[in-house]
C-alpha cells in the first residue's frame, strides 16, 4: 500500500485541527443488497434520528475498491466517522485511522480477521451453525443438507465457512456425517439458493432438513420445496440464519442474530469515540437466539 510504504501518518493534532464536522457517518459494506444489512442499517438510523448526521453508504464489491477506501478515507475527510461491516482490515489500517483522528468501528463475524485496536461488534457465525445442527438433530433429522454462499473471484466479501464448519462439527459429535454431496455453495442470491435446494433434493437419498446460511437463502429453499409439492416441515424442514424482519411473518425457523441491535451498538460506539477520541477500545460479542417456528 503506497500510504504505508511512504510511512505517511499525519500528526494527530494537525489532523484533528484540520478536521471539521461534516455531518456525515459513513458505512462501508459488501452486503449492500442483503436483507441483513438493511436491518442493521435500520438500527444505525434509529440512533441517528434527530441528530445532525446523514448516512453515507459505500457499496464495496472488489478487493481493490476495499483497499482503496481503507487506504484513503482517513486522509480525505469525507465523513466524520466510519462503520465497517464485514470487511476485515489489519492493525496498520487501524493505526492510520487513529492517527488521522477519524473514529472507526468494525462489525465482524468471529472468524473474520479484525483489528484489536478498534472497537468491535462481533457475531459468532460458527456457533450459529452448531445451534442449527443441534435443533435439527433434536427434531430427529439424520440426513441433512447445507445451502451456503461462496465468493466470486476478486470479491471484497469474505464468505467465511465457519457457519458450515460449526454445522458439520455439531453433526459429527452426534455421529451424523455431512458428505460433500449434501453441501451446496454458490454466490449469494435467492434464485441461486432455490437452484441449490433443487440439486440437494435430487439426491437419491434426499435430505429431510436443510440449513441455509442466511434467511434469504432459506426462503429460496422454501420456494424449491413448494415447487416440488413438498410439505414443510413434514417432508422437508428448513432453518435459516439472521432473523431478518420477514422471517417471523412467514414462520421461518432461524438462528437469530440481533441485527438492529448490532447497528445501534456500532453507531453508539462511534459517536462515543467521536466525542472522546481517548475512550477505551470496546468489544461486544452479541448473543444468538434459536427461533423455532413453522418450518422445523
GICOR-V721288 format. One record per helix or strand of 3 or more residues. SS is the DSSP state (alpha for helix, beta for strand). FROM is the first residue (numbers start at 1). TO is the last residue. Records with the same first field share a line. If there is no record, write none. Layout:
# GICOR-V721288
SS = FROM-TO + FROM-TO
This chain:
# GICOR-V721288
alpha = 2-5 + 12-18 + 35-48 + 63-76 + 91-100 + 125-138 + 162-173 + 180-182 + 190-201 + 215-227 + 245-250 + 259-275
beta = 24-29 + 54-59 + 81-85 + 103-109 + 119-123 + 144-149 + 183-186 + 209-212 + 237-242 + 253-257 + 283-286 + 288-291
